[in-house]
Amino acid sequence: MNTADAARLSLQDGQLVIAYNERGEVAYQLKVTDKVPAGVVVAEGVWWLEHTVSRRSSNTLTAQRLTDSGKGSTFYDVKVNIRASEELVDQC
């Protein structure tokens, strides 16, 4: 998450946060950096569920529909909100 966005939301680097939308919610350990544009969050990598913070992956937040052409996944861009979590980070 961008530094300005984190400051606006009173979030700190390393803090446990929840990304959520109408499809569900997923916990992440926050990394704050100016390498990410303001208004954007990035969830890098494809993790096995046992290596995630909340035993849920980014797929929880994406649509299950397939593309019209090629029948591929539609997980490229997803709108989410971010809030602080009350839980502690589960180090896997």
C-alpha positions as CSV (number, residue, x, y, z in Angstrom):
1,M,0.0,0.0,0.0
2,N,1.2,3.5,-0.8
3,T,2.6,5.5,2.2
4,A,0.0,8.3,1.8
5,D,-2.9,5.8,1.7
6,A,-1.6,4.1,4.8
7,A,-1.3,7.4,6.7
8,R,-4.8,8.4,5.6
9,L,-6.2,5.2,7.1
10,S,-3.9,5.3,10.2
11,L,-2.2,2.0,9.2
12,Q,1.4,1.1,9.7
13,D,3.9,-1.2,8.0
14,G,3.7,-4.7,9.3
15,Q,0.2,-4.3,10.7
16,L,-2.4,-7.0,10.1
17,V,-5.1,-5.6,7.8
18,I,-8.3,-6.9,6.2
19,A,-8.9,-6.4,2.5
20,Y,-12.7,-6.8,1.8
21,N,-15.4,-6.4,-0.7
22,E,-18.9,-7.8,-1.4
23,R,-17.4,-11.3,-2.1
24,G,-15.5,-11.7,1.2
25,E,-12.5,-10.7,3.3
26,V,-8.9,-11.7,3.6
27,A,-6.2,-10.8,6.1
28,Y,-2.8,-9.6,5.0
29,Q,0.3,-8.3,6.7
30,L,0.7,-4.8,5.4
31,K,3.8,-3.6,3.5
32,V,3.9,0.2,3.1
33,T,5.9,1.6,0.2
34,D,6.0,4.4,-2.3
35,K,6.6,1.8,-5.0
36,V,2.8,1.3,-5.2
37,P,0.8,4.1,-6.7
38,A,-1.7,5.9,-4.4
39,G,-5.2,4.3,-4.5
40,V,-3.7,0.8,-5.3
41,V,-2.9,-2.2,-3.2
42,V,-0.9,-5.2,-4.4
43,A,-1.2,-8.8,-3.2
44,E,1.8,-10.5,-4.7
45,G,2.2,-14.2,-5.4
46,V,0.1,-17.2,-5.3
47,W,0.2,-18.8,-1.8
48,W,-1.0,-22.2,-0.6
49,L,-3.6,-21.6,2.0
50,E,-1.4,-23.0,4.8
51,H,1.0,-20.1,4.0
52,T,-1.5,-17.3,4.2
53,V,-2.3,-15.2,7.3
54,S,-6.0,-16.0,7.4
55,R,-6.2,-19.4,5.6
56,R,-7.9,-17.5,2.7
57,S,-6.3,-16.2,-0.5
58,S,-6.9,-13.3,-2.8
59,N,-9.2,-15.6,-4.7
60,T,-11.8,-15.0,-2.0
61,L,-12.1,-11.4,-3.3
62,T,-12.4,-12.2,-7.0
63,A,-15.3,-13.2,-9.3
64,Q,-15.6,-16.8,-10.2
65,R,-16.8,-16.1,-13.7
66,L,-14.6,-16.9,-16.7
67,T,-13.7,-14.5,-19.5
68,D,-15.9,-14.5,-22.6
69,S,-12.9,-15.3,-24.9
70,G,-10.7,-18.2,-23.9
71,K,-12.6,-19.0,-20.7
72,G,-9.7,-17.7,-18.5
73,S,-9.8,-16.4,-14.9
74,T,-11.0,-12.8,-14.3
75,F,-8.7,-12.0,-11.4
76,Y,-6.6,-9.2,-12.7
77,D,-8.1,-6.1,-11.0
78,V,-10.4,-6.2,-8.0
79,K,-11.9,-3.3,-6.0
80,V,-11.3,-3.7,-2.3
81,N,-11.5,-1.7,0.9
82,I,-8.8,-1.9,3.6
83,R,-9.3,-1.8,7.4
84,A,-7.1,-2.6,10.4
85,S,-7.6,-6.1,11.9
86,E,-8.1,-6.7,15.6
87,E,-6.3,-10.1,15.2
88,L,-2.7,-10.9,15.7
89,V,-0.5,-12.0,12.7
90,D,-0.3,-15.8,12.5
91,Q,3.3,-16.5,11.4
92,C,3.1,-19.5,9.1
